Amino acid sequence: MANGQLLTTTEEPRQEADESGDVVLELEDVAKEFGNEAVISELSLSVHDGEILTLLGPSGCGKTTTLRLIAGLEEPTHGRIRLQDDDVAGNGRFVPPEERGVGVVFQEFALFPHLTARENVAFGLDDWPAEKRDARVEELLELVGLESHGDHYPDELSGGQQQRIALARSLAPEPEMLLLDEPFSNLDVDLRVEMREEVRRIIKEAGVTAISVTHDQEEALSISDRVAVMHDGNIEQVDVPERVFQDPKSRFVAGFLGHASFLSGSVEGDSVRTAVGRVLRDDVNGLAQQYDGSEIDLLLRPDDVTAYPADEREANGRVVYRRYLGPTVLYRVELDSGETIECMHNHSDRIDLDERVAVRVTADHELAWFPADHRDVGDAPDGADAGGPTDTAVD
Ligand code: ATP
């Protein structure tokens, strides 16, 4: 079966965005209002040929609306959408969904229950010559690893198999672009992880450009070439998964992409003084000269810090929360400074609740940071102007 090919585990980490492909989709200052409610505002985005881009963000931030605007299921209030050099919305034009060459995979798969898997895949190929259509259907059944299930009805297929058939059906008419709306939300947790890798393989083998929507950051990071993090109807950052995780451009992005602790520090010469000791300035990403003497907040992920049981001379905090996660344990430590920091340890490490600990920064990569004077703006749930190194730092 094709799902033995775990592409995402053998691929090189995606450090750089592959923007070599032509731009096939462009949204320019797109806005969408429902009545008086502005749901999308001045959203701009370019998507390149053959890439998988995921729109990631919390519930209600406008992901599905953006997908529907691209599909032609909604019309923008302002702005322009170009697909393959054609204006499909804006400038007085609106191309309906069926003429956009876009395939959509819906959350609930939407297979026809009275048609077999083979008939479902063939559904959009009515106007193809029979021989060509049959060959295309068999090709797709093979691509999704279900060549022996063509005669099965949807209720005779597992959730993962139904998803493969839904994908095959959307890919059959050779769309320019595939749109996937929360494609894994109907699958149980184990299957979700397996299908992420399988869906990525199928999309890459089909060579189609794809845009997916999710609120699950792990899913976005694992299937995408680039992730666009959305907040309040706009995109806060779009970049390769590694960069949005390690070098977030706003506190919102930092916090949405996993556990994030912000540790305050003063920039003093070649180091940053914090409540858990000094961090070398060289270990902080792009901390320019102009920040000498400034207060900043370092972004620490739970695996960037370690807590050691310690006596009173060395201790700088106390464990206030412990969550066993199987392979790892997440500790929350309240520092003597009043700040709170989270640490991820191996499951075999045992630190008790309320134990005094010495927390140390043990990251083996440069840390991201945010100017402290942007703290209120960046931390506010609706902070559109969240601060970040690239907002203000000068190289
Ligand atoms: P979720 O992850 O919960 O699906 P989302 O990020 O996909 O959220 P959207 O479905 O795009 O969010 O909705 C964004 C906002 O627009 C929400 O406040 C929603 O209530 C509103 N909205 C969406 N469609 C309509 C509509 N047809 N009429 C009025 N309001 C709408």
Boltz pocket constraint, residues with backbone or C-beta under 6 A from the ligand:
constraints:
  - pocket:
      binder: B
      contacts: [[A, 34], [A, 39], [A, 57], [A, 58], [A, 59], [A, 60], [A, 61], [A, 62], [A, 63], [A, 64], [A, 65], [A, 66], [A, 215]]
      max_distance: 6.0
